[in-house]
């Protein structure tokens, strides 16, 4: 009786060898594709953040006070619920489409390493390059001045760092004619239907505040929730970059 160990190994035909080699090759190719896709999935958010950081790195020294003030008088209101989170691919065609003539000012928060252009409205193109005036008919330094922008992955990109705002931090807004100096009074998370956060009557919530700025972004990138940083106006002076203090 011949044991299993002593049974002769069946010799594969050339056709069977070719078939097995083909299976091994296909499996290897699929494995390589899955590995590449996994690596791309890990790197893509960082690549997107790099693209957005480059897109928002605008040379604001080239924009004059007259240009900024002219831009403030243009632009249209954007519906509150029109601010959407940034998708992986859908924003690429919009990069670099912003226009210098739409820049109405500059937002600077030294403690958060935020220095962004303020655009005259909050359309999809502008919000990929800076922050937008949600209600362009409201002037700087008056009432409830509302700005909005994107929270994206990548520290230091757009309004990502806004989550780290602390009470008492300085916020500077300028049109290069005047410098408006604010101090953070409140940070709060709200649902998307919190329209009251945009109201002029919000000033009544803050004792002795003549004007506030409300800066809004998606809460940690979630379109279903909003993050607000509210700051009260402390001083208005002629524009001088030397007056903008470091953290």
C-alpha positions, 0 to 999 in steps of 0.5 A, a space after each residue: 500500500 502506498 502512503 500519501 507521502 509516497 504518492 507521486 506529485 502530479 505534473 502540471 500541464 503547460 496550460 495549467 502552469 500558464 493559468 496559475 501564473 496568470 492568477 498570481 500575476 493578477 493577484 499581485 497587480 490587484 495587491 499593488 493597486 490596493 496598496 497604492 490606493 491606500 497610500 493615496 488615501 492617506 496622502 490626499 488630505 495633506 496634498 489638498 491642505 498644501 494646495 489650499 495653503 498655496 491658494 490662500 497665500 495672497 500677497 496683500 501688500 499689493 492690494 491698496 486701501 482704495 481697492 479694498 474700500 471699493 470691493 467692500 461696496 460690491 458683492 452679494 449676500 450668501 445664504 447661511 446654509 450655502 457654506 459647505 464643507 470642502 470635498 476631496 476633489 470638487 474644489 480643485 477646479 475652483 483654485 486660483 480663480 479668486 480676483 484681486 478686485 474682490 479683496 475687501 480687507 485683511 483678517 489677522 489673528 496673531 495668536 492663531 497664525 491666521 492672516 487671510 484676505 477678506 473677500 467681498 462675498 462668501 462664494 465658493 471660489 473666495 472661501 478657498 482663498 480666504 474668508 468672506 463677508 457673509 453680509 457685505 452691506 455691513 461695514 467694518 467696525 460697525 454692528 455685527 460684522 460677519 465673516 465666514 470661512 472653511 475649516 479644513 484639514 491641515 493646521 495653519 490652513 484657512 480657518 483650521 486654527 480658529 478652533 483654538 481661539 481663546 477668550 481675550 485674544 486680539 483680532 485685527 481687521 483692516 481695509 488699509 485705511 483703518 485698523 479695527 482691533 477686537 478682543 475675543 469675547 465668546 467661542 461657541 458651537 451652534 447648529 446650522 439653523 442658528 441664524 440669530 448669530 448673524 443678527 445686529 441685535 447680538 450686540 445686546 448680549 455683550 455689555 458696553 460693546 459698540 460693535 462685534 465681529 462674528 467669525 464662522 466656520 464649520 465645526 471641525 469640518 462638519 457641515 452640520 454644525 458651526 463654530 463661532 468666534 465673537 469678538 468686541 471692538 476695542 479700538 479703531 486707529 489709522 492703519 499701521 502694520 506696526 500696531 499689530 502685535 505678535 502673540 
